[in-house]
Amino acid sequence: MDLSLFYFANDTAIAGTGGRYELLLEGAKFADRSGLAAVWTPERHFHPFGGAYPNPSVLGAAIAAVTERVAIRAGSVVAPLHHPLRIAEEWAVVDNLSNGRVGLAFASGWHSVDFILRREDYENRRERVIEAVDEVRSLWGGGTYSGLDGQGRPVEVRAFPPPVQPELPVWLTAARGIETFEAAGRLKAGVLTHMLGQDPPELARKIAAYRTAAQKHHPGWNGHVVLMLHTLLGTDIDVVREQVRGPFSAYLKSSMHLIARSLIGDDIDLEQINESDMDYLVARAFDRYFTIGGLFGTVEDAQGLVESAAGLGVDEIACLVDFGVEKSTVIAGFEHLGELQRRIVAEHQPVEFSTLRQGEFR
């Protein structure tokens, strides 16, 4: 199991402090020196929640400047909002700045307001994201793109600069629909997912479908599944619970359209629920997701959840750390996350034959 950092800040929680990206950069430096696998930044538009991240390639360039080994990943590029040439160009720059550490998760997008940037692709966004994966991969490998120039003439162009990596690491962002998991398997892409709106048995079934598709279309390749979990570790689970209750509840409330199905079914119109009932639903959701939807508590608590996630078929946990908890508390929690990383590595170190007593070798 790999660990990585994931960001999705509520911009209003840090506005005016003068350090909007301090936690991102401090976390990236921590991840780099502590052996974490990657740092993920999202693409979010026109809303305070996540609004600090309108362009993950720009922030990826900043991360490249302060790190040496950790992977720099978009979680995710909303592909239908962009021309594939621009995606390939921007991320090739980051790949060069980082000496070949870029990876991209692609998402179709779901907020209609975001598509003010590219209205024509909203209705077919799910098809467009699949097309974009193929197009960007081709451009990344030196392929050409055909189109019309400003004078209406047919032209064929390549993206520059050429990247460092000959092949672009790719994931598809998936959650509710099993079809996206299966599409990722067909595309030979990883999966980036979360626990909002799905429970562990459901996620296990989707991962199994992903692996089946991967093996069918790419024999011998087993894929890569990344699970995003809100994360805060400390020395006392009850203290951690109270530290995250407010900000995590606010996050759940903003995501109620995703989690409502698991709490109240598909037949309830959230617009008709009054404030007190909404607060009740969020309180129920907090109790549920504190256990299964977050990496919360002590290092020992986290080890148990890591083992459970591995049992579902997860290869990497992307730890979302900037969901509204006070910055100093998050930074203090990095120490415990580093300890979790060390324990995971220690558990999987090969044992030297000379250290085994007779009869122990298997």
C-alpha positions as CSV (number, residue, x, y, z in Angstrom):
1,M,0.0,0.0,0.0
2,D,1.3,3.4,-1.0
3,L,0.3,6.7,0.7
4,S,0.1,10.0,-1.0
5,L,-1.3,13.5,-0.2
6,F,-4.4,15.0,-1.8
7,Y,-5.6,18.6,-1.7
8,F,-9.1,20.1,-2.1
9,A,-9.2,23.1,0.2
10,N,-12.2,25.3,1.1
11,D,-10.8,28.6,-0.1
12,T,-12.8,30.6,2.3
13,A,-11.2,28.9,5.3
14,I,-7.8,30.3,4.4
15,A,-8.6,33.5,2.5
16,G,-6.8,36.6,3.8
17,T,-4.2,34.7,5.7
18,G,-1.4,35.4,3.2
19,G,-0.6,31.7,3.0
20,R,-3.1,30.2,0.7
21,Y,-0.6,27.6,-0.7
22,E,1.6,27.2,2.3
23,L,0.0,23.9,3.4
24,L,0.3,22.5,-0.2
25,L,4.0,23.3,-0.4
26,E,4.8,22.2,3.1
27,G,2.9,19.0,2.6
28,A,4.7,18.4,-0.7
29,K,8.1,18.8,0.9
30,F,7.0,16.5,3.7
31,A,5.9,13.9,1.2
32,D,9.1,14.2,-0.7
33,R,11.4,13.5,2.3
34,S,9.1,10.9,3.9
35,G,8.8,8.5,1.1
36,L,5.1,9.2,0.2
37,A,4.2,8.2,-3.4
38,A,2.6,11.4,-4.8
39,V,1.0,14.8,-4.3
40,W,-2.4,15.2,-6.0
41,T,-4.0,18.6,-6.8
42,P,-7.6,18.9,-8.3
43,E,-9.2,21.1,-10.8
44,R,-12.0,23.2,-9.4
45,H,-13.8,26.3,-10.7
46,F,-16.1,29.2,-9.6
47,H,-16.8,28.0,-6.0
48,P,-15.0,28.7,-2.7
49,F,-14.9,25.0,-2.0
50,G,-11.8,23.9,-3.9
51,G,-11.5,27.2,-5.6
52,A,-7.9,27.6,-4.7
53,Y,-7.2,24.9,-7.4
54,P,-8.4,26.2,-10.8
55,N,-5.3,24.8,-12.7
56,P,-3.4,21.8,-11.3
57,S,-0.6,22.2,-13.8
58,V,0.3,25.6,-12.4
59,L,0.5,24.2,-8.9
60,G,2.3,21.1,-10.2
61,A,5.0,23.4,-11.5
62,A,5.3,24.9,-8.0
63,I,5.5,21.5,-6.4
64,A,8.2,20.5,-8.9
65,A,10.3,23.4,-7.8
66,V,10.4,22.4,-4.1
67,T,10.7,18.6,-4.4
68,E,13.0,16.0,-5.9
69,R,11.4,12.6,-6.0
70,V,7.6,12.6,-5.2
71,A,5.2,12.1,-8.1
72,I,3.2,15.1,-9.1
73,R,-0.4,14.2,-10.2
74,A,-3.6,15.9,-11.2
75,G,-6.6,14.7,-9.3
76,S,-8.2,15.4,-11.7
77,V,-7.9,17.3,-15.0
78,V,-11.5,17.9,-16.1
79,A,-10.7,16.9,-19.7
80,P,-13.9,18.1,-21.5
81,L,-13.1,21.7,-20.4
82,H,-9.8,21.7,-22.3
83,H,-8.3,21.1,-25.7
84,P,-6.1,18.0,-25.6
85,L,-3.2,19.9,-27.0
86,R,-3.3,22.3,-24.1
87,I,-3.4,19.4,-21.6
88,A,-0.4,17.8,-23.3
89,E,1.6,21.0,-23.5
90,E,1.1,22.2,-20.0
91,W,1.8,18.9,-18.3
92,A,4.8,18.2,-20.5
93,V,6.3,21.4,-19.1
94,V,5.7,20.1,-15.6
95,D,7.2,16.8,-16.6
96,N,10.3,18.6,-17.7
97,L,10.5,20.7,-14.6
98,S,10.1,17.6,-12.4
99,N,12.4,15.4,-14.5
100,G,9.6,13.0,-15.3
101,R,7.3,12.8,-12.3
102,V,3.9,13.7,-13.8
103,G,0.8,11.6,-13.7
104,L,-2.8,12.6,-14.6
105,A,-6.2,11.5,-13.5
106,F,-8.9,12.5,-16.0
107,A,-12.5,13.4,-15.0
108,S,-15.6,14.2,-16.9
109,G,-16.8,16.9,-14.6
110,W,-20.2,17.2,-13.1
111,H,-20.9,20.8,-12.2
112,S,-22.7,22.4,-15.1
113,V,-21.5,25.9,-14.2
114,D,-17.9,24.8,-14.8
115,F,-18.9,24.3,-18.5
116,I,-19.2,28.0,-19.0
117,L,-15.6,27.4,-20.1
118,R,-16.7,24.9,-22.8
119,R,-20.5,24.7,-23.0
120,E,-20.5,22.5,-26.1
121,D,-19.0,19.5,-24.4
122,Y,-21.3,19.3,-21.3
123,E,-23.9,16.8,-22.7
124,N,-21.2,14.4,-24.1
125,R,-18.7,14.9,-21.3
126,R,-18.5,11.2,-20.4
127,E,-17.6,10.3,-23.9
128,R,-15.2,13.2,-24.2
129,V,-13.1,12.2,-21.2
130,I,-12.5,8.8,-22.8
131,E,-11.5,10.4,-26.1
132,A,-9.2,12.8,-24.3
133,V,-7.3,10.0,-22.6
134,D,-6.5,8.6,-26.0
135,E,-5.7,12.0,-27.6
136,V,-3.4,13.2,-24.8
137,R,-1.6,9.8,-24.7
138,S,-1.0,10.0,-28.4
139,L,0.3,13.6,-28.2
140,W,2.5,12.7,-25.2
141,G,4.1,10.0,-27.3
142,G,4.9,12.4,-30.2
143,G,1.7,11.9,-32.2
144,T,0.0,14.6,-34.2
145,Y,-3.3,16.4,-34.0
146,S,-5.3,17.4,-37.1
147,G,-7.5,20.4,-37.2
148,L,-8.2,23.7,-38.9
149,D,-6.1,26.8,-38.3
150,G,-7.3,30.4,-38.0
151,Q,-7.7,30.7,-41.7
152,G,-9.7,27.5,-42.0
153,R,-6.8,25.5,-43.5
154,P,-6.3,21.9,-42.5
155,V,-3.1,21.5,-40.4
156,E,-1.3,18.8,-38.4
157,V,0.6,19.8,-35.3
158,R,2.6,18.2,-32.5
159,A,2.7,19.3,-28.8
160,F,5.9,20.9,-27.4
161,P,8.0,20.6,-25.4
162,P,8.5,16.8,-25.6
163,P,8.0,15.3,-22.1
164,V,10.6,13.4,-20.2
165,Q,8.5,10.3,-19.6
166,P,7.9,8.3,-22.8
167,E,4.5,7.1,-21.5
168,L,2.1,9.2,-19.4
169,P,0.8,7.6,-16.2
170,V,-3.0,7.9,-16.4
171,W,-6.0,7.3,-14.1
172,L,-9.8,7.8,-14.5
173,T,-11.7,9.4,-11.7
174,A,-14.6,7.1,-10.9
175,A,-17.1,6.6,-8.0
176,R,-20.8,5.9,-8.5
177,G,-20.8,4.2,-11.9
178,I,-19.3,0.8,-12.4
179,E,-19.1,1.6,-16.1
180,T,-16.2,4.1,-15.4
181,F,-14.3,1.4,-13.5
182,E,-14.7,-1.0,-16.4
183,A,-13.7,1.7,-18.9
184,A,-10.5,2.4,-17.0
185,G,-9.7,-1.3,-17.2
186,R,-10.2,-1.3,-21.0
187,L,-8.1,1.9,-21.4
188,K,-5.2,0.5,-19.3
189,A,-5.7,3.4,-16.9
190,G,-5.7,3.4,-13.1
191,V,-8.7,4.4,-11.0
192,L,-9.0,7.3,-8.6
193,T,-12.0,6.9,-6.3
194,H,-13.5,7.8,-2.9
195,M,-16.0,6.6,-0.3
196,L,-18.7,9.2,-0.8
197,G,-21.8,7.6,-2.1
198,Q,-20.5,4.0,-1.9
199,D,-19.7,1.5,0.9
200,P,-16.8,-1.0,1.1
201,P,-18.6,-4.0,-0.4
202,E,-19.8,-1.9,-3.3
203,L,-16.3,-0.5,-3.9
204,A,-14.9,-4.0,-3.7
205,R,-17.3,-5.2,-6.5
206,K,-16.4,-2.2,-8.7
207,I,-12.7,-2.8,-8.2
208,A,-13.2,-6.5,-9.1
209,A,-15.0,-5.4,-12.3
210,Y,-12.1,-3.1,-13.0
211,R,-9.5,-5.9,-12.6
212,T,-11.6,-8.2,-14.8
213,A,-11.7,-5.6,-17.6
214,A,-8.0,-5.0,-17.2
215,Q,-7.1,-8.6,-17.5
216,K,-9.5,-9.2,-20.4
217,H,-8.1,-6.3,-22.5
218,H,-4.5,-6.3,-21.2
219,P,-3.5,-9.7,-20.0
220,G,-0.9,-9.7,-17.3
221,W,-1.7,-6.1,-16.3
222,N,-3.6,-5.7,-13.0
223,G,-4.1,-1.9,-12.9
224,H,-3.8,0.6,-10.0
225,V,-6.5,1.8,-7.7
226,V,-6.2,5.0,-5.6
227,L,-8.7,5.6,-2.8
228,M,-9.0,9.2,-1.6
229,L,-9.7,9.5,2.2
230,H,-9.9,12.5,4.4
231,T,-7.0,12.2,6.8
232,L,-6.0,13.5,10.2
233,L,-3.8,11.4,12.6
234,G,-3.0,12.1,16.2
235,T,-2.4,10.4,19.6
236,D,-6.1,10.1,20.7
237,I,-9.0,9.1,18.4
238,D,-11.5,11.1,20.5
239,V,-9.5,14.3,20.2
240,V,-9.1,13.7,16.4
241,R,-12.9,13.1,16.1
242,E,-13.6,16.5,17.6
243,Q,-10.9,18.2,15.6
244,V,-12.4,17.0,12.3
245,R,-16.2,17.0,13.3
246,G,-16.9,20.6,12.1
247,P,-14.8,20.7,8.9
248,F,-15.6,17.2,7.9
249,S,-19.3,17.7,8.5
250,A,-19.2,20.8,6.3
251,Y,-17.5,18.8,3.6
252,L,-20.1,16.1,3.8
253,K,-22.9,18.8,3.6
254,S,-21.4,20.2,0.5
255,S,-21.3,16.6,-0.9
256,M,-24.8,15.6,0.2
257,H,-25.8,14.9,-3.4
258,L,-23.2,12.2,-3.4
259,I,-23.9,10.6,0.0
260,A,-27.7,10.9,0.2
261,R,-28.2,7.7,-1.7
262,S,-26.4,5.6,1.0
263,L,-28.4,7.4,3.7
264,I,-31.9,8.0,2.4
265,G,-32.1,6.5,-1.1
266,D,-32.7,8.0,-4.5
267,D,-36.3,9.1,-4.1
268,I,-35.7,12.1,-1.8
269,D,-35.4,15.6,-3.2
270,L,-32.7,17.3,-1.2
271,E,-34.1,20.7,-2.2
272,Q,-37.2,19.9,-0.1
273,I,-35.3,19.0,3.1
274,N,-35.3,21.8,5.7
275,E,-32.1,22.9,7.5
276,S,-32.7,20.9,10.7
277,D,-33.3,17.7,8.8
278,M,-30.2,18.4,6.7
279,D,-28.2,18.8,9.9
280,Y,-29.5,15.5,11.1
281,L,-28.5,13.7,7.9
282,V,-25.0,15.3,8.0
283,A,-24.6,14.1,11.7
284,R,-25.5,10.6,10.6
285,A,-23.2,10.8,7.7
286,F,-20.3,12.0,9.9
287,D,-20.7,9.0,12.3
288,R,-20.7,6.7,9.3
289,Y,-17.9,8.2,7.3
290,F,-15.6,8.9,10.2
291,T,-15.1,5.2,10.4
292,I,-15.1,4.1,6.7
293,G,-14.6,7.4,4.8
294,G,-11.5,8.8,6.5
295,L,-8.1,7.9,7.8
296,F,-8.8,9.3,11.3
297,G,-7.4,8.5,14.7
298,T,-4.1,7.1,15.8
299,V,-1.4,5.4,13.8
300,E,-2.7,2.1,15.1
301,D,-6.2,2.9,14.0
302,A,-5.0,3.9,10.6
303,Q,-3.0,0.7,10.2
304,G,-6.3,-1.2,10.5
305,L,-8.0,0.9,7.9
306,V,-5.0,0.5,5.5
307,E,-5.3,-3.3,5.9
308,S,-9.1,-3.1,5.2
309,A,-8.5,-1.0,2.1
310,A,-5.9,-3.4,0.8
311,G,-8.4,-6.2,1.2
312,L,-10.8,-4.3,-1.1
313,G,-8.1,-4.2,-3.8
314,V,-6.8,-0.6,-3.1
315,D,-3.2,0.0,-4.1
316,E,-2.8,3.6,-2.8
317,I,-4.5,5.8,-0.3
318,A,-4.5,9.5,-1.2
319,C,-4.8,11.4,2.1
320,L,-6.9,14.5,1.7
321,V,-5.5,16.8,4.4
322,D,-6.8,20.3,3.7
323,F,-10.6,20.0,4.3
324,G,-10.8,22.8,6.9
325,V,-8.9,21.6,9.9
326,E,-6.6,24.3,11.3
327,K,-3.3,24.4,9.4
328,S,-1.0,23.9,12.4
329,T,-3.0,20.8,13.4
330,V,-2.7,19.4,9.9
331,I,1.1,20.0,9.8
332,A,1.4,18.4,13.3
333,G,-0.4,15.4,11.9
334,F,2.2,14.9,9.2
335,E,4.5,13.4,11.9
336,H,2.0,10.6,12.5
337,L,1.4,10.1,8.8
338,G,5.1,9.7,8.4
339,E,5.1,7.1,11.1
340,L,2.3,5.2,9.4
341,Q,4.4,5.3,6.2
342,R,7.4,3.9,8.0
343,R,5.3,1.1,9.5
344,I,3.9,0.1,6.1
345,V,7.3,0.0,4.6
346,A,8.7,-2.0,7.5
347,E,6.0,-4.6,7.3
348,H,6.9,-5.3,3.7
349,Q,10.6,-5.4,3.9
350,P,12.0,-8.8,2.7
351,V,13.4,-10.9,5.5
352,E,17.1,-12.0,5.1
353,F,17.4,-15.8,5.0
354,S,20.2,-15.6,7.6
355,T,17.8,-14.2,10.1
356,L,15.4,-17.1,9.9
357,R,15.6,-19.9,12.4
358,Q,15.5,-23.4,11.1
359,G,12.0,-24.5,10.1
360,E,10.7,-20.9,9.6
361,F,11.5,-20.7,5.9
362,R,8.5,-21.0,3.6
